[in-house]
Amino acid sequence: MNDPLTIHLDGETLTPAEIMMVARFHATVQVSQDAWPKIHAARAVVDRILDENETVYGINTGFGALVHERISQDDLALLQLNLIRSHATAIGPAMSVEAVRCMMVIRLNSLCKGHSGIHPDCINQLVTYLNIGIHPFVPRIGSLGASGDLAPLSHLALTLIGEGEVLLNGERLPTNDVLEQHEILPVSLTAKDGLSLINGTSQMCSFAILAHQALGELLVLADVILATSMEARKCSLTPANPLVHNARPHPGQRTIAQRLNTLLANSPIMASHTDCDKVQDPYSFRCAPQVHGAVWEAYRRLDEMIRIEINSATDNPLIFPNPSQPGSHEVLSQGNFHGEIVAMVCDSMTLGLFELGSISERRMDQMLDPARSDLPAFLTHNSGLESGLMIVQYVAGASLSELHGRAGPRTAFSTSTSAGQEDHVSMGATSAWNLLESTQHLAEILACEALISCEALEHEELNPAPHVHGFKGLVRTIVEPLRGDRSTSNDLIELSSQLQDGGWLARLEAEHGLLSRGEDFF
């Protein structure tokens, strides 16, 4: 029986959840026995090319614009060493340990697919680093998202050969000192090893994975907060009627409608105004299934893309062993390193987060304006003398402005590099990082809406629906009801953190029932 705390890598079946087990909880990694024959077969092709003195890009030629430079057999190891040293030029703040571990396991899984031709020693060194907890120090900025994440991955590769710096127990230390401490020998690079280590989409995937994991719960909690606001504003549930969404059967809006019907079932508040004379609610409530649903579909696409990308071979050239007919046709130069798919999907998701933040801020405005809400102005107890939650909406607007600045596509910018050889790039790492940062701003905006909607419910005598009542109770473990004006800064910061960290959603679903994730998802 396999140890549930050991993640087996075969290049085919890795999941986002398993990556997070390694990145966040330091689960052990092990190369699957099924992967080793593929790894050895691809390496045998490299060895044959060297033995027969063939000229093949990435094995015994220069790189990029220097592709036509033939390298002698005696210099092949130095070629790989120089590649890593020259490309380890990233700048900016260091990647977090969690992000680095994501990047390491994604790169390792790609190499286990058996199309890279890398020497097994490099694979074993990556496994050792992950399992011991040796983490390369990697500055974040430097990837253009084509030819892979060259600069950041070069900092990773540099540590495998005993150079550069690593993070160990929070300290930044020379790699060689740490290897000596653990009695680990640096890897000696052979033909193609360096290129296989640095030519891939692993950094951009690591940022995308971290965003994906945060959004898996945050987007569902956005609907819980929406339901809380609907209760506070005494909105109608009619726009979530299944008949409406079967007439326009986009899967995302159908999923959100299902969630709202579950969230607001058996609500005394809803029941109390079923026969009121209000005809229609504002768009920020009435059209929420259509808006939230479009964002959920963007998330479905993000999930689909990530699951394919983390189990893909993304370096160049790729090797497709054909032992019965060996030859140069076994090595194919191509463009799997290009991160366009990652970049475009992440850009789309970021735009979706802005839309979600935008409609959330509009709901806050509806709840704080007494002319539209039938609630005290800004939920004060003494209007005029007190400002209540007036400035919470301002804070949400400021975070929304930050999110608006990130909504423009990073993919739309390309630059020609390497003397025109690499003349179109994706900016995939920038797009994925932008998405990850955007999740923070969305959580801040949703925290503001949650604080306002829960406070609005304090002015309601009836209890809300069970899910909403449970969510309000969780918010109240952090935020006390207003008794008068006070700072809510720490409340919002901690509430935002809770919305991102997870746990609340699992508790709500365990106590009050599961919420739809849509058909054929997860």
C-alpha positions in Angstrom: 0.0 0.0 0.0 1.3 3.5 -0.9 2.0 5.9 1.9 -0.7 8.7 1.6 2.0 11.2 2.5 4.2 10.2 -0.4 3.5 11.8 -3.8 4.5 9.5 -6.7 5.6 11.4 -9.8 5.2 9.8 -13.2 4.7 12.8 -15.5 1.1 11.9 -16.2 -1.1 12.0 -13.1 0.0 14.8 -10.8 -2.8 16.9 -9.4 -2.9 20.5 -8.1 -3.8 19.1 -4.6 -0.8 16.9 -4.6 1.5 19.8 -5.6 0.1 21.7 -2.6 0.7 18.7 -0.3 4.4 18.9 -1.3 4.6 22.7 -1.3 2.7 23.6 1.8 2.8 20.4 3.9 6.2 19.0 2.8 4.8 15.6 1.7 7.6 13.3 0.5 8.1 12.9 -3.2 9.2 9.8 -5.0 9.7 9.0 -8.7 7.2 6.4 -9.8 8.7 3.0 -10.8 6.7 3.4 -14.0 8.6 6.6 -14.9 12.2 5.3 -14.8 12.1 3.2 -18.0 10.9 6.3 -19.9 13.6 8.5 -18.3 16.4 6.0 -19.1 15.1 5.5 -22.7 15.3 9.2 -23.4 18.7 9.4 -21.9 19.9 6.6 -24.0 19.0 8.6 -27.1 21.3 11.5 -25.9 24.1 9.0 -25.2 23.8 7.5 -28.6 23.9 10.9 -30.3 27.1 11.6 -28.4 28.6 8.3 -29.2 27.9 8.7 -32.9 29.0 12.3 -33.0 25.8 13.6 -34.5 25.0 17.4 -34.4 21.7 18.0 -32.5 20.4 21.2 -31.0 20.5 21.4 -27.2 22.9 18.5 -26.9 26.1 19.7 -28.7 25.2 23.1 -30.2 24.9 26.6 -28.8 21.6 28.0 -27.7 19.1 30.6 -29.0 20.8 32.7 -31.6 24.0 30.6 -31.2 22.2 27.5 -32.5 24.6 27.0 -35.4 27.6 26.9 -33.2 28.9 23.2 -32.9 30.4 22.4 -29.5 33.2 19.9 -29.1 32.7 16.7 -27.1 35.3 18.0 -24.5 33.3 21.1 -23.8 29.8 19.7 -23.5 29.8 19.7 -19.7 31.1 23.2 -19.6 28.4 24.2 -22.2 25.7 23.2 -19.7 27.5 24.8 -16.8 27.9 28.1 -18.7 24.2 28.0 -19.7 23.1 27.8 -16.1 25.5 30.4 -14.8 24.8 32.9 -17.5 21.0 32.5 -17.3 20.9 32.8 -13.5 20.2 36.6 -13.7 16.8 37.0 -12.1 16.1 40.1 -10.0 13.5 41.3 -7.5 12.1 39.9 -4.3 12.7 36.2 -3.6 10.0 33.7 -4.4 8.4 32.2 -1.3 9.5 28.8 -0.1 6.0 27.5 -1.0 6.2 28.9 -4.5 9.7 27.5 -5.0 8.6 24.0 -3.8 5.7 24.2 -6.3 8.2 25.1 -9.0 10.5 22.3 -8.1 7.9 19.5 -8.1 6.3 20.8 -11.3 9.8 20.7 -13.0 10.5 17.3 -11.6 7.2 15.9 -12.8 7.8 17.2 -16.3 11.2 15.5 -16.4 9.6 12.3 -15.3 7.5 12.3 -18.4 10.5 10.9 -20.2 11.0 13.3 -23.1 13.8 15.4 -21.8 16.8 13.1 -21.9 18.1 14.4 -18.6 20.6 12.4 -16.6 18.9 10.5 -13.6 21.3 12.2 -11.2 19.6 15.5 -11.7 16.2 14.0 -11.0 17.5 12.3 -7.9 19.0 15.6 -6.7 15.7 17.4 -7.0 14.0 14.6 -5.1 16.6 14.9 -2.3 16.2 18.7 -2.1 12.5 18.5 -1.8 12.5 15.7 0.8 15.2 17.3 3.0 13.9 20.8 2.7 16.7 22.5 0.7 15.1 25.3 -1.2 16.9 27.4 -3.9 16.9 31.1 -3.4 15.1 32.4 -6.5 14.5 36.0 -7.4 11.0 36.3 -8.9 11.6 38.6 -11.9 13.3 37.4 -15.1 11.1 35.1 -17.1 9.5 36.2 -20.4 7.4 33.1 -20.5 9.0 31.7 -23.7 12.0 29.5 -23.9 10.5 28.7 -20.6 11.1 30.4 -17.3 14.8 30.5 -18.0 16.2 32.9 -15.4 14.3 31.7 -12.3 14.8 28.1 -13.2 18.5 28.7 -13.7 18.7 29.8 -10.0 17.1 26.5 -9.1 19.5 24.6 -11.4 22.5 26.5 -10.0 21.9 25.0 -6.5 21.8 21.4 -7.8 25.5 21.8 -8.9 26.5 23.3 -5.5 26.5 27.0 -6.5 24.2 29.9 -5.8 22.2 30.2 -2.5 19.5 28.2 -0.8 17.0 28.9 1.9 17.2 26.6 4.9 15.1 27.1 8.0 14.5 30.7 6.9 18.2 31.5 6.4 19.8 32.4 3.1 23.0 30.3 2.9 25.7 29.4 0.3 24.5 26.1 -1.4 27.8 24.4 -1.0 27.9 24.9 2.8 24.5 23.3 3.1 25.4 20.4 0.9 28.5 19.7 3.0 26.4 19.9 6.1 24.0 17.2 4.7 26.8 15.2 3.1 25.3 15.7 -0.4 27.5 15.8 -3.5 26.7 18.5 -6.2 25.5 17.1 -9.5 28.0 17.0 -12.4 26.1 18.2 -15.5 26.3 16.2 -18.7 25.0 16.9 -22.2 21.5 18.5 -22.3 21.1 18.5 -18.5 21.2 22.2 -18.0 18.8 22.9 -20.8 16.3 20.3 -19.5 16.4 21.9 -16.1 15.7 25.5 -17.1 13.6 25.3 -20.3 10.0 24.9 -19.1 6.9 26.6 -17.7 7.5 25.6 -14.1 7.6 29.1 -12.5 4.5 30.4 -14.2 2.7 27.1 -13.2 3.7 27.5 -9.6 2.1 30.9 -9.4 -1.0 29.7 -11.2 -1.3 26.7 -8.9 -1.1 28.9 -5.8 -3.8 31.2 -7.2 -5.9 28.2 -8.3 -5.8 26.8 -4.8 -6.8 30.0 -3.1 -9.6 30.7 -5.6 -11.1 27.2 -5.2 -12.6 28.2 -1.9 -12.6 32.0 -2.3 -14.9 32.0 -5.2 -17.4 29.8 -3.4 -17.2 32.0 -0.3 -17.9 34.9 -2.6 -21.3 33.3 -3.2 -21.8 32.8 0.5 -21.1 36.5 1.0 -23.5 37.4 -1.9 -26.2 35.3 -0.2 -25.5 37.2 3.1 -25.9 40.5 1.3 -29.1 39.3 -0.3 -30.5 38.5 3.1 -29.4 41.8 4.5 -31.0 43.7 1.6 -34.1 41.5 1.5 -33.6 40.6 -2.1 -35.7 38.2 -4.1 -34.5 34.6 -4.9 -36.6 34.6 -8.1 -33.5 35.4 -10.4 -32.0 32.1 -9.2 -35.0 30.1 -10.4 -33.8 27.1 -12.4 -36.2 27.9 -15.2 -34.3 31.1 -15.8 -31.0 29.4 -16.1 -32.2 26.4 -18.1 -33.4 29.0 -20.6 -29.8 30.2 -20.9 -27.8 27.2 -19.9 -24.3 28.4 -19.4 -22.8 26.0 -16.9 -21.3 28.8 -14.7 -24.5 30.7 -14.1 -26.4 27.5 -13.5 -23.9 26.5 -10.9 -24.2 29.9 -9.1 -28.0 29.7 -9.2 -27.8 26.2 -7.6 -25.6 27.6 -4.9 -27.9 30.5 -4.1 -30.9 28.2 -3.9 -29.0 26.0 -1.5 -27.6 28.9 0.5 -31.0 30.7 0.9 -33.2 27.6 1.4 -35.4 27.7 4.5 -34.6 31.4 5.1 -37.1 33.1 7.5 -36.0 36.5 6.1 -36.7 35.4 2.5 -40.1 34.0 3.6 -41.0 37.2 5.3 -41.1 39.3 2.2 -42.2 36.9 -0.5 -45.4 39.0 -1.1 -43.8 42.4 -0.9 -44.4 45.0 -3.6 -40.8 45.2 -4.7 -40.6 44.3 -8.4 -36.9 43.9 -9.2 -33.6 44.1 -7.3 -30.6 46.1 -8.6 -28.3 44.4 -11.1 -25.6 43.7 -8.5 -28.0 41.3 -6.9 -30.3 40.3 -9.7 -27.6 39.6 -12.3 -25.2 38.0 -9.8 -25.6 34.4 -11.2 -24.7 35.7 -14.7 -21.6 37.7 -13.4 -20.4 35.2 -10.8 -21.1 32.4 -13.2 -18.9 33.9 -15.9 -16.1 34.1 -13.3 -16.7 30.5 -12.3 -16.3 29.4 -15.9 -13.0 31.2 -16.1 -12.0 29.2 -13.0 -13.1 26.0 -14.6 -10.8 26.8 -17.6 -7.9 27.7 -15.2 -8.3 24.3 -13.5 -8.4 22.4 -16.8 -5.3 24.2 -18.2 -3.3 23.6 -15.0 -4.1 19.9 -14.9 -2.8 19.5 -18.5 0.2 21.8 -18.1 1.6 20.2 -14.9 1.7 16.9 -16.7 3.3 18.1 -19.9 6.8 18.1 -21.3 7.7 21.7 -21.8 11.4 21.8 -22.6 13.2 21.9 -26.0 14.2 19.8 -27.8 12.0 16.8 -26.9 13.1 13.2 -27.3 10.8 10.5 -28.6 12.8 7.3 -28.4 12.5 4.8 -31.2 15.0 2.0 -30.5 14.0 0.0 -33.5 14.8 2.9 -35.8 17.3 5.2 -34.1 18.3 8.5 -35.7 18.0 12.3 -35.6 14.2 12.0 -36.0 14.1 11.0 -32.3 14.9 14.6 -31.3 12.4 17.2 -32.2 12.9 21.0 -31.8 9.6 22.6 -31.0 7.8 25.2 -28.9 6.2 23.5 -25.9 8.1 25.9 -23.6 6.0 28.8 -24.8 3.6 29.9 -22.0 0.8 31.5 -24.1 -1.9 29.1 -22.8 -0.9 29.8 -19.2 -0.7 33.5 -19.8 -4.0 33.9 -21.6 -5.9 31.8 -19.1 -4.4 33.6 -16.1 -5.2 37.0 -17.7 -8.8 35.9 -18.3 -9.1 34.8 -14.7 -7.6 38.1 -13.4 -10.2 40.0 -15.4 -12.9 37.8 -13.8 -11.6 38.7 -10.3 -11.9 42.4 -11.1 -15.5 41.9 -12.2 -16.3 39.9 -9.1 -14.7 42.7 -7.0 -16.6 45.3 -8.9 -20.0 43.8 -8.4 -19.2 43.2 -4.7 -18.4 46.9 -4.2 -21.7 47.9 -5.8 -23.6 45.7 -3.4 -21.9 47.4 -0.5 -23.1 50.7 -1.8 -26.7 49.3 -1.9 -26.5 48.3 1.7 -25.0 51.5 3.1 -27.3 54.0 1.3 -30.4 54.4 3.5 -32.4 55.7 0.5 -32.2 52.2 -1.1 -31.6 49.9 1.8 -34.2 50.8 4.4 -31.3 50.5 6.9 -29.6 53.2 9.0 -27.2 55.4 7.0 -23.8 53.5 6.8 -25.2 51.2 9.5 -24.6 53.7 12.2 -26.3 53.8 15.6 -26.2 57.6 15.8 -26.1 59.0 12.3 -24.2 62.2 11.9 -22.3 61.9 15.1 -21.0 58.5 13.9 -19.8 57.4 10.4 -20.4 53.7 10.9 -19.0 51.6 8.0 -18.8 54.5 5.5 -15.1 54.1 5.0 -15.2 50.4 4.7 -16.6 51.0 1.2 -13.8 53.4 0.5 -11.3 50.7 1.4 -13.1 48.3 -0.9 -12.9 50.9 -3.6 -9.2 51.4 -3.1 -8.6 47.6 -3.3 -10.8 47.5 -6.4 -8.6 50.2 -8.0 -5.6 48.0 -7.3 -7.4 45.1 -8.9 -8.4 47.3 -11.9 -4.7 48.1 -12.5 -4.1 44.4 -12.8 -7.1 43.6 -15.0 -5.2 44.5 -18.3 -3.7 41.5 -20.0 0.0 40.9 -19.5 0.0 38.6 -22.5 -0.6 41.6 -24.7 3.0 42.7 -24.4 5.7 40.8 -26.2 9.4 41.7 -26.9 11.9 40.2 -29.3 15.0 38.7 -27.8 18.1 36.6 -28.5 19.0 38.5 -31.7 15.5 37.9 -33.2 15.6 34.1 -32.7 13.1 34.3 -29.9 10.8 37.0 -31.4 7.5 36.4 -29.6 7.1 35.7 -25.9 4.1 35.1 -23.7 4.8 36.9 -20.4 3.3 33.9 -18.7 5.2 34.2 -15.5 4.1 37.8 -15.2 0.5 36.9 -16.0 0.4 34.1 -13.4 2.1 36.3 -10.7 -0.4 39.1 -11.5 -3.3 36.6 -10.9 -1.8 35.5 -7.6 -1.5 39.0 -6.4 -5.1 39.7 -7.6 -6.5 37.0 -5.4 -5.3 39.0 -2.4 -7.2 42.1 -3.5 -10.3 40.2 -4.2 -10.2 38.7 -0.7 -9.9 42.2 0.7 -12.9 43.4 -1.2 -15.0 40.4 -0.2 -13.9 40.9 3.4 -15.4 44.4 3.2 -18.7 43.1 1.8 -18.8 40.4 4.5 -18.3 42.9 7.3 -21.0 45.2 5.9 -23.6 42.5 5.2 -23.1 40.8 8.6 -23.5 44.2 10.3 -26.6 44.9 8.3 -28.1 41.6 9.5 -27.8 43.0 13.1 -30.7 45.3 12.2 -32.9 42.3 11.2 -35.0 40.5 13.9 -35.4 37.3 11.9 -32.6 34.7 11.5 -31.1 34.2 8.0 -30.9 30.9 6.2 -28.7 28.2 7.9 -25.6 28.7 5.7 -25.8 32.4 6.1 -26.4 32.2 9.8 -23.4 29.9 10.1 -21.2 32.3 8.0 -22.3 35.2 10.1 -21.3 33.3 13.2 -17.8 32.7 11.8 -17.4 36.4 11.0 -18.4 37.2 14.5 -15.5 35.2 15.8 -13.3 37.9 14.3 -15.5 41.0 14.1 -17.7 42.2 17.0 -21.0 44.0 16.1 -20.7 47.8 16.0 -21.5 49.6 19.3 -20.2 52.9 18.0 -17.4 54.1 15.8 -14.1 52.2 16.0 -11.3 51.1 13.7 -12.1 48.0 11.7 -8.7 47.8 10.0 -7.5 44.7 11.9 -10.9 43.1 11.5 -10.7 43.5 7.7 -7.1 42.2 7.5 -7.9 39.1 9.6 -11.1 38.5 7.8 -9.4 38.7 4.4 -6.8 36.3 5.6 -9.5 33.8 6.8 -11.2 34.0 3.5 -8.0 33.0 1.7 -6.7 30.5 4.1 -9.6 28.1 3.9 -11.4 26.2 6.7 -14.5 28.2 6.9 -16.0 26.8 3.7 -15.4 23.2 4.8 -17.0 23.9 8.2 -20.1 25.6 6.6 -20.6 22.6 4.2 -20.0 20.1 7.0 -22.6 21.7 9.2 -25.2 22.9 6.7 -24.8 21.0 3.4 -22.6 20.9 0.3 -22.6 23.7 -2.3 -22.6 22.9 -6.0 -19.3 23.0 -7.9 -21.0 22.2 -11.2 -21.2 19.1 -13.3 -18.0 17.1 -14.0 -15.8 19.4 -11.9 -13.2 18.4 -9.4 
